[in-house]
Amino acid sequence: MMAQTKYKLTFLGTGSAFTIGSENYHSNLLLENSEGDRLLIDCGSDVRHSLHHLDLGYQDIHEVYVSHLHADHIGGLEWLGLRRFFDPACHSPTLYISPELKHDLWEHSLAGGMRTLEGRKADLETFFNVVLADSANQFNWHGVVFTLIQTVHIFNGDHLAPCFGLWFALGDKRIFFTADTQYTFEKFAEYYKTADCIFHDCETSSDKSGVHARYEDLVKLPIEIKKKMWLYHYNPGVLPDAKKDGFAGFVECQQVFCF
């Protein structure tokens, strides 16, 4: 049980897709309530290592949400699904996902390694209890309602790759988690204004990817927004002084937020 708190949000890692080594991991989060329920928010390729750092394993993850289909967000699902499938002590984990992602998650990401089992064919439901976001783009996790917020992450001129941040409340705190996103102030202005805590994608490398919010753009935000904004999904190397610039700070690997 967690003393004097109902929810604990742990950043298993805070790094970008190309983070290397044990000093940081992919930007996956673990939400826990006082009843012991856990929701893994994104399940990247190195999640088995970042969980192990907290003395956790596949047995401890019963529910997972994925924001989009890049490997640093879904690359660990094969590990999680297969390990739990072949462990008789485990049941299928629940997978919360946007309907826009379900087909491609299986057909273009997981099926190659998971479709064929000895003596049978498998599908996504073989390994996961799939719960699709409803018509209001929401799902309910043990009384917490999550609203999926579409971000602008990658657009090829014809197709916007589906990527969904989250809006939710823990106790009396309203939280906006951007997932991967470009800097789109107009799209997020209302969430920035009304959130009590913001966890924001932030690119810090000298090389501009064009698909992540840049620190030099975020630093121009009004101070009333920056002071409640935590930055994550950053690149290796020396970081700017975010607190001096008015932000709540850069989230550290394995940092815990209690609500």
CYANA upper distance limits for C-alpha pairs under 8 A (distance plus 0.5 A):
  1 MET  CA     34 SER  CA      6.04
  1 MET  CA     35 GLU  CA      7.53
  1 MET  CA     36 GLY  CA      7.71
  2 MET  CA      6 LYS  CA      7.44
  2 MET  CA      7 TYR  CA      8.50
  2 MET  CA     34 SER  CA      6.24
  5 THR  CA     34 SER  CA      7.80
  5 THR  CA    258 CYS  CA      6.85
  5 THR  CA    259 PHE  CA      6.39
  6 LYS  CA     33 ASN  CA      6.02
  6 LYS  CA     34 SER  CA      5.48
  6 LYS  CA    171 GLY  CA      8.24
  6 LYS  CA    258 CYS  CA      8.17
  6 LYS  CA    259 PHE  CA      6.75
  7 TYR  CA     31 LEU  CA      7.55
  7 TYR  CA     32 GLU  CA      6.14
  7 TYR  CA     33 ASN  CA      4.95
  7 TYR  CA     34 SER  CA      6.75
  7 TYR  CA    170 LEU  CA      7.38
  7 TYR  CA    258 CYS  CA      6.29
  7 TYR  CA    259 PHE  CA      5.66
  8 LYS  CA     31 LEU  CA      6.29
  8 LYS  CA     32 GLU  CA      5.69
  8 LYS  CA     33 ASN  CA      6.90
  8 LYS  CA    256 VAL  CA      7.16
  8 LYS  CA    257 PHE  CA      6.27
  8 LYS  CA    258 CYS  CA      5.08
  8 LYS  CA    259 PHE  CA      6.88
  9 LEU  CA     29 LEU  CA      7.36
  9 LEU  CA     30 LEU  CA      6.20
  9 LEU  CA     31 LEU  CA      4.99
  9 LEU  CA     32 GLU  CA      6.93
  9 LEU  CA    256 VAL  CA      6.13
  9 LEU  CA    257 PHE  CA      5.57
  9 LEU  CA    258 CYS  CA      6.82
 10 THR  CA     29 LEU  CA      6.12
 10 THR  CA     30 LEU  CA      5.61
 10 THR  CA     31 LEU  CA      6.94
 10 THR  CA    254 GLN  CA      6.36
 10 THR  CA    255 GLN  CA      6.26
 10 THR  CA    256 VAL  CA      4.93
 10 THR  CA    257 PHE  CA      6.88
 11 PHE  CA     27 SER  CA      7.33
 11 PHE  CA     28 ASN  CA      6.67
 11 PHE  CA     29 LEU  CA      5.02
 11 PHE  CA     30 LEU  CA      6.94
 11 PHE  CA    251 VAL  CA      8.27
 11 PHE  CA    252 GLU  CA      8.12
 11 PHE  CA    253 CYS  CA      6.55
 11 PHE  CA    254 GLN  CA      5.38
 11 PHE  CA    255 GLN  CA      6.11
 11 PHE  CA    256 VAL  CA      7.10
 12 LEU  CA     25 TYR  CA      7.33
 12 LEU  CA     26 HIS  CA      7.96
 12 LEU  CA     27 SER  CA      7.21
 12 LEU  CA     28 ASN  CA      6.02
 12 LEU  CA     29 LEU  CA      5.93
 12 LEU  CA     30 LEU  CA      7.30
 12 LEU  CA     47 VAL  CA      8.35
 12 LEU  CA     50 SER  CA      6.12
 12 LEU  CA     51 LEU  CA      7.35
 12 LEU  CA    253 CYS  CA      6.65
 12 LEU  CA    254 GLN  CA      5.45
 12 LEU  CA    255 GLN  CA      8.28
 13 GLY  CA     24 ASN  CA      6.03
 13 GLY  CA     25 TYR  CA      4.69
 13 GLY  CA     26 HIS  CA      5.50
 13 GLY  CA     27 SER  CA      5.16
 13 GLY  CA     28 ASN  CA      6.37
 13 GLY  CA     29 LEU  CA      7.86
 13 GLY  CA     50 SER  CA      7.43
 13 GLY  CA    252 GLU  CA      8.10
 13 GLY  CA    253 CYS  CA      5.11
 13 GLY  CA    254 GLN  CA      6.57
 14 THR  CA     24 ASN  CA      7.06
 14 THR  CA     25 TYR  CA      6.70
 14 THR  CA     26 HIS  CA      6.38
 14 THR  CA     27 SER  CA      4.80
 14 THR  CA     28 ASN  CA      7.80
 14 THR  CA    232 TYR  CA      5.67
 14 THR  CA    233 HIS  CA      5.50
 14 THR  CA    234 TYR  CA      7.20
 14 THR  CA    251 VAL  CA      7.15
 14 THR  CA    252 GLU  CA      6.99
 14 THR  CA    253 CYS  CA      5.91
 15 GLY  CA     19 THR  CA      5.99
 15 GLY  CA     24 ASN  CA      6.52
 15 GLY  CA     25 TYR  CA      6.01
 15 GLY  CA     26 HIS  CA      5.44
 15 GLY  CA     27 SER  CA      5.92
 15 GLY  CA    232 TYR  CA      7.39
 15 GLY  CA    233 HIS  CA      5.04
 15 GLY  CA    234 TYR  CA      5.72
 15 GLY  CA    235 ASN  CA      6.54
 15 GLY  CA    236 PRO  CA      7.88
 16 SER  CA     26 HIS  CA      6.57
 16 SER  CA     27 SER  CA      7.30
 16 SER  CA     72 ASP  CA      8.44
 16 SER  CA    203 GLU  CA      8.47
 16 SER  CA    233 HIS  CA      5.14
 16 SER  CA    234 TYR  CA      5.89
 16 SER  CA    235 ASN  CA      6.04
 17 ALA  CA     26 HIS  CA      6.77
 17 ALA  CA     71 ALA  CA      8.17
 17 ALA  CA     72 ASP  CA      5.83
 17 ALA  CA    233 HIS  CA      8.41
 19 THR  CA     24 ASN  CA      7.27
 19 THR  CA     25 TYR  CA      6.76
 19 THR  CA     26 HIS  CA      7.19
 19 THR  CA    235 ASN  CA      7.57
 19 THR  CA    236 PRO  CA      7.32
 20 ILE  CA     24 ASN  CA      7.71
 20 ILE  CA     25 TYR  CA      7.84
 21 GLY  CA     25 TYR  CA      7.95
 23 GLU  CA    253 CYS  CA      8.29
 24 ASN  CA    253 CYS  CA      6.37
 25 TYR  CA     46 ASP  CA      7.20
 25 TYR  CA     47 VAL  CA      8.21
 25 TYR  CA     50 SER  CA      6.87
 25 TYR  CA    253 CYS  CA      7.83
 26 HIS  CA     44 GLY  CA      6.78
 26 HIS  CA     45 SER  CA      8.31
 26 HIS  CA     46 ASP  CA      7.25
 26 HIS  CA     47 VAL  CA      7.92
 26 HIS  CA     72 ASP  CA      6.36
 26 HIS  CA     73 HIS  CA      8.22
 26 HIS  CA    233 HIS  CA      8.01
 27 SER  CA     42 ASP  CA      8.34
 27 SER  CA     44 GLY  CA      8.41
 27 SER  CA     72 ASP  CA      8.07
 27 SER  CA     73 HIS  CA      8.34
 27 SER  CA    232 TYR  CA      7.70
 27 SER  CA    233 HIS  CA      6.18
 28 ASN  CA     40 LEU  CA      7.80
 28 ASN  CA     41 ILE  CA      6.30
 28 ASN  CA     42 ASP  CA      5.63
 28 ASN  CA     43 CYS  CA      6.73
 28 ASN  CA     44 GLY  CA      7.29
 28 ASN  CA     47 VAL  CA      8.00
 28 ASN  CA     73 HIS  CA      7.62
 29 LEU  CA     40 LEU  CA      6.38
 29 LEU  CA     41 ILE  CA      5.45
 29 LEU  CA     42 ASP  CA      7.28
 30 LEU  CA     38 ARG  CA      7.20
 30 LEU  CA     39 LEU  CA      6.29
 30 LEU  CA     40 LEU  CA      5.15
 30 LEU  CA     41 ILE  CA      6.54
 31 LEU  CA     38 ARG  CA      6.06
 31 LEU  CA     39 LEU  CA      5.56
 31 LEU  CA     40 LEU  CA      6.89
 31 LEU  CA     41 ILE  CA      7.95
 32 GLU  CA     36 GLY  CA      6.77
 32 GLU  CA     37 ASP  CA      6.07
 32 GLU  CA     38 ARG  CA      4.98
 32 GLU  CA     39 LEU  CA      6.97
 33 ASN  CA     37 ASP  CA      6.09
 33 ASN  CA     38 ARG  CA      7.34
 38 ARG  CA     60 ASP  CA      8.26
 38 ARG  CA     61 ILE  CA      6.96
 38 ARG  CA     62 HIS  CA      7.32
 38 ARG  CA     63 GLU  CA      7.03
 39 LEU  CA     61 ILE  CA      7.68
 39 LEU  CA     62 HIS  CA      7.78
 39 LEU  CA     63 GLU  CA      5.50
 39 LEU  CA     64 VAL  CA      5.83
 39 LEU  CA     65 TYR  CA      7.71
 40 LEU  CA     61 ILE  CA      7.42
 40 LEU  CA     63 GLU  CA      6.76
 40 LEU  CA     64 VAL  CA      4.99
 40 LEU  CA     65 TYR  CA      6.71
 41 ILE  CA     64 VAL  CA      6.36
 41 ILE  CA     65 TYR  CA      5.41
 41 ILE  CA     66 VAL  CA      6.66
 41 ILE  CA     67 SER  CA      8.31
 42 ASP  CA     64 VAL  CA      7.32
 42 ASP  CA     65 TYR  CA      6.15
 42 ASP  CA     66 VAL  CA      5.00
 42 ASP  CA     67 SER  CA      6.87
 42 ASP  CA     72 ASP  CA      8.50
 42 ASP  CA     73 HIS  CA      5.30
 42 ASP  CA     74 ILE  CA      6.85
 43 CYS  CA     47 VAL  CA      6.48
 43 CYS  CA     64 VAL  CA      7.95
 43 CYS  CA     65 TYR  CA      8.38
 43 CYS  CA     66 VAL  CA      7.32
 43 CYS  CA     72 ASP  CA      7.62
 43 CYS  CA     73 HIS  CA      5.46
 43 CYS  CA     74 ILE  CA      5.37
 43 CYS  CA     75 GLY  CA      6.91
 43 CYS  CA     76 GLY  CA      5.62
 43 CYS  CA     77 LEU  CA      6.61
 44 GLY  CA     71 ALA  CA      6.29
 44 GLY  CA     72 ASP  CA      4.46
 44 GLY  CA     73 HIS  CA      4.60
 44 GLY  CA     74 ILE  CA      5.35
 44 GLY  CA     75 GLY  CA      5.06
 44 GLY  CA     76 GLY  CA      5.33
 44 GLY  CA     77 LEU  CA      8.02
 45 SER  CA     71 ALA  CA      6.51
 45 SER  CA     72 ASP  CA      6.02
 45 SER  CA     73 HIS  CA      7.78
 45 SER  CA     74 ILE  CA      7.34
 45 SER  CA     75 GLY  CA      4.49
 45 SER  CA     76 GLY  CA      4.96
 46 ASP  CA     50 SER  CA      6.99
 46 ASP  CA     72 ASP  CA      8.12
 46 ASP  CA     75 GLY  CA      8.17
 46 ASP  CA     76 GLY  CA      7.19
 47 VAL  CA     51 LEU  CA      6.39
 47 VAL  CA     76 GLY  CA      6.50
 48 ARG  CA     52 HIS  CA      6.56
 48 ARG  CA     57 GLY  CA      7.14
 48 ARG  CA     58 TYR  CA      8.05
 48 ARG  CA     76 GLY  CA      7.76
 48 ARG  CA     79 TRP  CA      8.49
 49 HIS  CA     53 HIS  CA      6.84
 50 SER  CA     54 LEU  CA      7.55
 51 LEU  CA     55 ASP  CA      6.97
 51 LEU  CA     56 LEU  CA      5.49
 51 LEU  CA     57 GLY  CA      6.47
 52 HIS  CA     56 LEU  CA      5.55
 52 HIS  CA     57 GLY  CA      6.54
 56 LEU  CA     60 ASP  CA      6.64
 57 GLY  CA     61 ILE  CA      7.67
 58 TYR  CA     80 LEU  CA      6.31
 58 TYR  CA     83 ARG  CA      7.34
 58 TYR  CA     84 ARG  CA      7.20
 59 GLN  CA     84 ARG  CA      7.48
 59 GLN  CA     90 CYS  CA      7.27
 61 ILE  CA     93 PRO  CA      7.63
 62 HIS  CA     92 SER  CA      7.99
 62 HIS  CA     93 PRO  CA      4.98
 62 HIS  CA     94 THR  CA      6.71
 63 GLU  CA     93 PRO  CA      5.77
 63 GLU  CA     94 THR  CA      5.07
 63 GLU  CA     95 LEU  CA      6.49
 63 GLU  CA     96 TYR  CA      8.16
 64 VAL  CA     93 PRO  CA      7.82
 64 VAL  CA     94 THR  CA      6.76
 64 VAL  CA     95 LEU  CA      5.57
 64 VAL  CA     96 TYR  CA      6.67
 65 TYR  CA     95 LEU  CA      6.34
 65 TYR  CA     96 TYR  CA      5.20
 65 TYR  CA     97 ILE  CA      6.52
 66 VAL  CA     73 HIS  CA      7.00
 66 VAL  CA     74 ILE  CA      7.11
 66 VAL  CA     95 LEU  CA      8.33
 66 VAL  CA     96 TYR  CA      7.44
 66 VAL  CA     97 ILE  CA      6.53
 67 SER  CA     73 HIS  CA      7.56
 67 SER  CA     97 ILE  CA      7.88
 67 SER  CA    163 CYS  CA      6.01
 67 SER  CA    164 PHE  CA      5.44
 67 SER  CA    165 GLY  CA      6.85
 67 SER  CA    179 ALA  CA      7.11
 68 HIS  CA     73 HIS  CA      7.11
 68 HIS  CA     74 ILE  CA      7.92
 68 HIS  CA    101 LEU  CA      7.59
 68 HIS  CA    162 PRO  CA      6.84
 68 HIS  CA    163 CYS  CA      5.20
 68 HIS  CA    164 PHE  CA      7.17
 69 LEU  CA     73 HIS  CA      6.94
 69 LEU  CA     74 ILE  CA      6.38
 69 LEU  CA    101 LEU  CA      8.03
 69 LEU  CA    105 LEU  CA      7.05
 69 LEU  CA    109 SER  CA      8.22
 69 LEU  CA    163 CYS  CA      8.39
 70 HIS  CA     74 ILE  CA      6.72
 70 HIS  CA     75 GLY  CA      7.90
 71 ALA  CA     75 GLY  CA      4.73
 71 ALA  CA     76 GLY  CA      8.31
 76 GLY  CA     80 LEU  CA      6.75
 77 LEU  CA     81 GLY  CA      6.31
 77 LEU  CA    110 LEU  CA      8.40
 78 GLU  CA     82 LEU  CA      6.41
 78 GLU  CA    110 LEU  CA      7.04
 78 GLU  CA    113 GLY  CA      8.03
 78 GLU  CA    114 MET  CA      7.65
 79 TRP  CA     83 ARG  CA      6.35
 80 LEU  CA     84 ARG  CA      6.64
 81 GLY  CA     85 PHE  CA      6.48
 81 GLY  CA     92 SER  CA      7.88
 81 GLY  CA     93 PRO  CA      7.99
 81 GLY  CA    127 PHE  CA      5.73
 81 GLY  CA    128 PHE  CA      7.29
 82 LEU  CA     86 PHE  CA      6.65
 82 LEU  CA    114 MET  CA      8.25
 82 LEU  CA    127 PHE  CA      7.54
 83 ARG  CA     87 ASP  CA      6.73
 84 ARG  CA     88 PRO  CA      8.27
 84 ARG  CA     90 CYS  CA      5.91
 84 ARG  CA     91 HIS  CA      7.12
 84 ARG  CA     92 SER  CA      7.10
 84 ARG  CA     93 PRO  CA      8.26
 84 ARG  CA    127 PHE  CA      8.42
 85 PHE  CA     90 CYS  CA      7.54
 85 PHE  CA     91 HIS  CA      7.61
 85 PHE  CA     92 SER  CA      7.15
 85 PHE  CA    127 PHE  CA      6.69
 92 SER  CA    126 THR  CA      8.47
 92 SER  CA    127 PHE  CA      6.14
 92 SER  CA    128 PHE  CA      5.52
 92 SER  CA    129 ASN  CA      6.50
 93 PRO  CA    127 PHE  CA      7.94
 93 PRO  CA    128 PHE  CA      5.76
 93 PRO  CA    129 ASN  CA      6.46
 94 THR  CA    128 PHE  CA      6.13
 94 THR  CA    129 ASN  CA      4.93
 94 THR  CA    130 VAL  CA      6.35
 94 THR  CA    131 VAL  CA      7.40
 95 LEU  CA    128 PHE  CA      6.47
 95 LEU  CA    129 ASN  CA      6.37
 95 LEU  CA    130 VAL  CA      5.32
 95 LEU  CA    131 VAL  CA      6.39
 96 TYR  CA    130 VAL  CA      6.73
 96 TYR  CA    131 VAL  CA      5.38
 96 TYR  CA    132 LEU  CA      6.35
 96 TYR  CA    133 ALA  CA      7.42
 96 TYR  CA    139 PHE  CA      7.82
 97 ILE  CA    101 LEU  CA      7.29
 97 ILE  CA    102 LYS  CA      7.33
 97 ILE  CA    130 VAL  CA      7.97
 97 ILE  CA    131 VAL  CA      6.99
 97 ILE  CA    132 LEU  CA      5.68
 97 ILE  CA    133 ALA  CA      6.56
 98 SER  CA    102 LYS  CA      7.26
 98 SER  CA    132 LEU  CA      6.11
 98 SER  CA    133 ALA  CA      5.72
 98 SER  CA    137 ASN  CA      7.95
 98 SER  CA    148 LEU  CA      8.34
 98 SER  CA    164 PHE  CA      8.46
 99 PRO  CA    103 HIS  CA      8.40
 99 PRO  CA    132 LEU  CA      6.15
 99 PRO  CA    133 ALA  CA      7.09
100 GLU  CA    162 PRO  CA      7.35
101 LEU  CA    105 LEU  CA      6.36
101 LEU  CA    162 PRO  CA      7.46
102 LYS  CA    106 TRP  CA      7.04
103 HIS  CA    107 GLU  CA      6.46
103 HIS  CA    108 HIS  CA      8.45
104 ASP  CA    108 HIS  CA      5.55
104 ASP  CA    109 SER  CA      7.24
105 LEU  CA    109 SER  CA      5.63
105 LEU  CA    110 LEU  CA      6.79
106 TRP  CA    110 LEU  CA      5.33
106 TRP  CA    111 ALA  CA      5.75
106 TRP  CA    123 ASP  CA      7.94
106 TRP  CA    124 LEU  CA      6.63
107 GLU  CA    111 ALA  CA      5.87
107 GLU  CA    112 GLY  CA      8.30
108 HIS  CA    112 GLY  CA      8.26
110 LEU  CA    114 MET  CA      6.51
110 LEU  CA    115 ARG  CA      8.19
111 ALA  CA    115 ARG  CA      5.18
111 ALA  CA    123 ASP  CA      7.88
114 MET  CA    122 ALA  CA      7.39
114 MET  CA    123 ASP  CA      8.22
115 ARG  CA    121 LYS  CA      6.22
115 ARG  CA    122 ALA  CA      5.16
115 ARG  CA    123 ASP  CA      6.45
116 THR  CA    120 ARG  CA      7.00
116 THR  CA    121 LYS  CA      5.51
116 THR  CA    122 ALA  CA      6.54
117 LEU  CA    121 LYS  CA      6.37
117 LEU  CA    122 ALA  CA      7.11
122 ALA  CA    126 THR  CA      6.19
123 ASP  CA    127 PHE  CA      7.95
124 LEU  CA    128 PHE  CA      6.61
124 LEU  CA    130 VAL  CA      8.24
125 GLU  CA    129 ASN  CA      6.40
125 GLU  CA    130 VAL  CA      6.87
131 VAL  CA    139 PHE  CA      8.37
132 LEU  CA    139 PHE  CA      7.98
133 ALA  CA    137 ASN  CA      5.57
133 ALA  CA    138 GLN  CA      5.43
133 ALA  CA    139 PHE  CA      5.69
133 ALA  CA    148 LEU  CA      8.35
134 ASP  CA    138 GLN  CA      5.91
134 ASP  CA    139 PHE  CA      7.08
136 ALA  CA    147 THR  CA      8.26
137 ASN  CA    147 THR  CA      6.27
137 ASN  CA    148 LEU  CA      5.95
137 ASN  CA    149 ILE  CA      8.48
138 GLN  CA    145 VAL  CA      7.18
138 GLN  CA    146 PHE  CA      5.91
138 GLN  CA    147 THR  CA      4.92
138 GLN  CA    148 LEU  CA      6.53
139 PHE  CA    145 VAL  CA      6.36
139 PHE  CA    146 PHE  CA      5.94
139 PHE  CA    147 THR  CA      7.33
140 ASN  CA    144 VAL  CA      6.05
140 ASN  CA    145 VAL  CA      5.03
140 ASN  CA    146 PHE  CA      6.72
141 TRP  CA    145 VAL  CA      6.89
141 TRP  CA    146 PHE  CA      8.05
144 VAL  CA    168 PHE  CA      7.60
144 VAL  CA    169 ALA  CA      7.47
144 VAL  CA    170 LEU  CA      7.74
145 VAL  CA    168 PHE  CA      6.59
145 VAL  CA    169 ALA  CA      7.98
146 PHE  CA    166 LEU  CA      6.71
146 PHE  CA    167 TRP  CA      6.29
146 PHE  CA    168 PHE  CA      5.39
146 PHE  CA    169 ALA  CA      8.46
147 THR  CA    166 LEU  CA      6.11
147 THR  CA    167 TRP  CA      5.59
147 THR  CA    168 PHE  CA      6.92
148 LEU  CA    164 PHE  CA      5.99
148 LEU  CA    165 GLY  CA      6.24
148 LEU  CA    166 LEU  CA      5.38
148 LEU  CA    167 TRP  CA      7.05
149 ILE  CA    164 PHE  CA      5.56
149 ILE  CA    165 GLY  CA      5.40
149 ILE  CA    166 LEU  CA      6.10
149 ILE  CA    167 TRP  CA      7.37
149 ILE  CA    178 THR  CA      8.34
150 GLN  CA    162 PRO  CA      7.58
150 GLN  CA    163 CYS  CA      6.25
150 GLN  CA    164 PHE  CA      4.88
150 GLN  CA    165 GLY  CA      6.73
151 THR  CA    162 PRO  CA      8.22
151 THR  CA    163 CYS  CA      6.21
151 THR  CA    164 PHE  CA      6.25
151 THR  CA    165 GLY  CA      7.11
151 THR  CA    178 THR  CA      7.84
151 THR  CA    179 ALA  CA      8.33
151 THR  CA    180 ASP  CA      7.84
151 THR  CA    181 THR  CA      6.03
151 THR  CA    182 GLN  CA      8.12
152 VAL  CA    160 LEU  CA      7.65
152 VAL  CA    161 ALA  CA      8.39
152 VAL  CA    163 CYS  CA      7.80
152 VAL  CA    181 THR  CA      5.88
152 VAL  CA    182 GLN  CA      6.27
152 VAL  CA    184 THR  CA      7.99
153 HIS  CA    160 LEU  CA      8.22
153 HIS  CA    161 ALA  CA      7.46
153 HIS  CA    163 CYS  CA      7.17
153 HIS  CA    180 ASP  CA      6.42
153 HIS  CA    181 THR  CA      4.85
153 HIS  CA    182 GLN  CA      5.91
153 HIS  CA    211 VAL  CA      5.81
153 HIS  CA    212 HIS  CA      7.21
154 ILE  CA    160 LEU  CA      6.56
154 ILE  CA    161 ALA  CA      6.09
154 ILE  CA    211 VAL  CA      6.23
155 PHE  CA    159 HIS  CA      6.19
155 PHE  CA    160 LEU  CA      4.95
155 PHE  CA    161 ALA  CA      6.74
156 ASN  CA    160 LEU  CA      7.29
163 CYS  CA    179 ALA  CA      7.99
163 CYS  CA    180 ASP  CA      7.65
164 PHE  CA    178 THR  CA      8.02
164 PHE  CA    179 ALA  CA      7.04
165 GLY  CA    176 PHE  CA      8.10
165 GLY  CA    177 PHE  CA      6.00
165 GLY  CA    178 THR  CA      4.88
165 GLY  CA    179 ALA  CA      5.14
165 GLY  CA    180 ASP  CA      8.01
166 LEU  CA    175 ILE  CA      8.46
166 LEU  CA    176 PHE  CA      6.46
166 LEU  CA    177 PHE  CA      5.59
166 LEU  CA    178 THR  CA      6.95
166 LEU  CA    179 ALA  CA      8.05
167 TRP  CA    174 ARG  CA      7.91
167 TRP  CA    175 ILE  CA      6.28
167 TRP  CA    176 PHE  CA      5.26
167 TRP  CA    177 PHE  CA      6.91
168 PHE  CA    174 ARG  CA      6.40
168 PHE  CA    175 ILE  CA      5.88
168 PHE  CA    176 PHE  CA      7.29
169 ALA  CA    173 LYS  CA      5.88
169 ALA  CA    174 ARG  CA      4.81
169 ALA  CA    175 ILE  CA      6.23
170 LEU  CA    174 ARG  CA      7.11
170 LEU  CA    175 ILE  CA      7.99
170 LEU  CA    259 PHE  CA      6.66
171 GLY  CA    259 PHE  CA      7.04
173 LYS  CA    195 ALA  CA      8.17
173 LYS  CA    196 ASP  CA      6.17
173 LYS  CA    197 CYS  CA      7.68
173 LYS  CA    259 PHE  CA      7.83
174 ARG  CA    194 THR  CA      8.08
174 ARG  CA    195 ALA  CA      5.51
174 ARG  CA    196 ASP  CA      5.62
174 ARG  CA    197 CYS  CA      6.97
175 ILE  CA    195 ALA  CA      6.03
175 ILE  CA    196 ASP  CA      6.56
175 ILE  CA    197 CYS  CA      5.45
175 ILE  CA    198 ILE  CA      6.33
175 ILE  CA    199 PHE  CA      8.31
176 PHE  CA    191 TYR  CA      7.24
176 PHE  CA    192 TYR  CA      8.22
176 PHE  CA    195 ALA  CA      6.66
176 PHE  CA    197 CYS  CA      6.95
176 PHE  CA    198 ILE  CA      5.32
176 PHE  CA    199 PHE  CA      6.75
177 PHE  CA    198 ILE  CA      6.53
177 PHE  CA    199 PHE  CA      5.35
177 PHE  CA    200 HIS  CA      6.83
178 THR  CA    198 ILE  CA      8.37
178 THR  CA    199 PHE  CA      6.89
178 THR  CA    200 HIS  CA      5.86
178 THR  CA    201 ASP  CA      6.86
179 ALA  CA    200 HIS  CA      7.70
179 ALA  CA    201 ASP  CA      6.83
180 ASP  CA    201 ASP  CA      6.21
180 ASP  CA    211 VAL  CA      8.49
180 ASP  CA    212 HIS  CA      6.94
181 THR  CA    201 ASP  CA      6.88
181 THR  CA    211 VAL  CA      7.02
181 THR  CA    212 HIS  CA      5.67
181 THR  CA    213 ALA  CA      6.59
182 GLN  CA    210 GLY  CA      7.78
182 GLN  CA    211 VAL  CA      5.69
182 GLN  CA    212 HIS  CA      4.81
182 GLN  CA    213 ALA  CA      4.86
182 GLN  CA    214 ARG  CA      8.28
183 TYR  CA    212 HIS  CA      7.37
183 TYR  CA    213 ALA  CA      4.88
183 TYR  CA    214 ARG  CA      7.52
183 TYR  CA    217 ASP  CA      7.59
183 TYR  CA    218 LEU  CA      7.96
184 THR  CA    188 PHE  CA      6.92
185 PHE  CA    189 ALA  CA      5.99
188 PHE  CA    192 TYR  CA      6.53
189 ALA  CA    193 LYS  CA      6.64
190 GLU  CA    194 THR  CA      6.66
191 TYR  CA    195 ALA  CA      6.15
192 TYR  CA    198 ILE  CA      7.77
192 TYR  CA    225 ILE  CA      6.68
193 LYS  CA    225 ILE  CA      7.24
196 ASP  CA    228 LYS  CA      7.01
197 CYS  CA    228 LYS  CA      5.72
197 CYS  CA    229 MET  CA      6.67
197 CYS  CA    230 TRP  CA      8.18
198 ILE  CA    228 LYS  CA      6.56
198 ILE  CA    229 MET  CA      5.05
198 ILE  CA    230 TRP  CA      6.46
199 PHE  CA    229 MET  CA      6.42
199 PHE  CA    230 TRP  CA      5.35
199 PHE  CA    231 LEU  CA      6.39
199 PHE  CA    232 TYR  CA      7.39
200 HIS  CA    229 MET  CA      7.29
200 HIS  CA    230 TRP  CA      6.65
200 HIS  CA    231 LEU  CA      5.50
200 HIS  CA    232 TYR  CA      6.56
200 HIS  CA    233 HIS  CA      8.48
201 ASP  CA    212 HIS  CA      7.20
201 ASP  CA    213 ALA  CA      6.61
201 ASP  CA    231 LEU  CA      6.63
201 ASP  CA    232 TYR  CA      5.90
201 ASP  CA    233 HIS  CA      5.86
201 ASP  CA    234 TYR  CA      7.80
202 CYS  CA    212 HIS  CA      7.03
202 CYS  CA    213 ALA  CA      5.69
202 CYS  CA    214 ARG  CA      6.05
202 CYS  CA    215 TYR  CA      6.30
202 CYS  CA    218 LEU  CA      8.46
202 CYS  CA    231 LEU  CA      6.27
202 CYS  CA    232 TYR  CA      6.26
202 CYS  CA    233 HIS  CA      6.26
202 CYS  CA    234 TYR  CA      5.86
203 GLU  CA    208 LYS  CA      8.49
203 GLU  CA    212 HIS  CA      6.38
203 GLU  CA    213 ALA  CA      6.36
203 GLU  CA    214 ARG  CA      5.28
203 GLU  CA    215 TYR  CA      6.54
203 GLU  CA    233 HIS  CA      7.35
203 GLU  CA    234 TYR  CA      5.49
203 GLU  CA    235 ASN  CA      6.80
204 THR  CA    214 ARG  CA      6.92
204 THR  CA    215 TYR  CA      6.41
204 THR  CA    234 TYR  CA      6.15
204 THR  CA    235 ASN  CA      6.05
204 THR  CA    239 LEU  CA      7.56
205 SER  CA    234 TYR  CA      8.29
205 SER  CA    235 ASN  CA      6.21
205 SER  CA    236 PRO  CA      8.13
205 SER  CA    237 GLY  CA      8.37
208 LYS  CA    214 ARG  CA      8.44
213 ALA  CA    217 ASP  CA      7.55
213 ALA  CA    218 LEU  CA      7.64
214 ARG  CA    218 LEU  CA      6.89
215 TYR  CA    219 VAL  CA      6.48
216 GLU  CA    220 LYS  CA      7.54
217 ASP  CA    221 LEU  CA      8.01
219 VAL  CA    226 LYS  CA      8.05
219 VAL  CA    245 ASP  CA      7.29
219 VAL  CA    246 GLY  CA      8.45
221 LEU  CA    225 ILE  CA      7.09
221 LEU  CA    226 LYS  CA      6.89
222 PRO  CA    226 LYS  CA      6.91
223 ILE  CA    227 LYS  CA      6.47
223 ILE  CA    246 GLY  CA      6.65
223 ILE  CA    247 PHE  CA      8.28
224 GLU  CA    228 LYS  CA      7.77
225 ILE  CA    229 MET  CA      7.00
226 LYS  CA    246 GLY  CA      6.22
226 LYS  CA    247 PHE  CA      4.98
226 LYS  CA    248 ALA  CA      7.26
227 LYS  CA    246 GLY  CA      6.05
227 LYS  CA    247 PHE  CA      5.10
227 LYS  CA    248 ALA  CA      5.51
228 LYS  CA    247 PHE  CA      7.22
228 LYS  CA    248 ALA  CA      6.07
229 MET  CA    247 PHE  CA      6.21
229 MET  CA    248 ALA  CA      5.89
229 MET  CA    249 GLY  CA      7.77
230 TRP  CA    247 PHE  CA      7.15
230 TRP  CA    248 ALA  CA      5.80
230 TRP  CA    249 GLY  CA      5.73
230 TRP  CA    250 PHE  CA      6.16
230 TRP  CA    251 VAL  CA      6.58
231 LEU  CA    249 GLY  CA      6.80
231 LEU  CA    250 PHE  CA      5.14
231 LEU  CA    251 VAL  CA      6.38
232 TYR  CA    250 PHE  CA      6.56
232 TYR  CA    251 VAL  CA      6.11
241 ASP  CA    245 ASP  CA      6.88
242 ALA  CA    246 GLY  CA      6.91
242 ALA  CA    247 PHE  CA      5.81
242 ALA  CA    248 ALA  CA      7.74
242 ALA  CA    249 GLY  CA      5.64
242 ALA  CA    250 PHE  CA      7.06
243 LYS  CA    247 PHE  CA      5.43
243 LYS  CA    248 ALA  CA      6.34
243 LYS  CA    249 GLY  CA      5.66
251 VAL  CA    255 GLN  CA      7.02
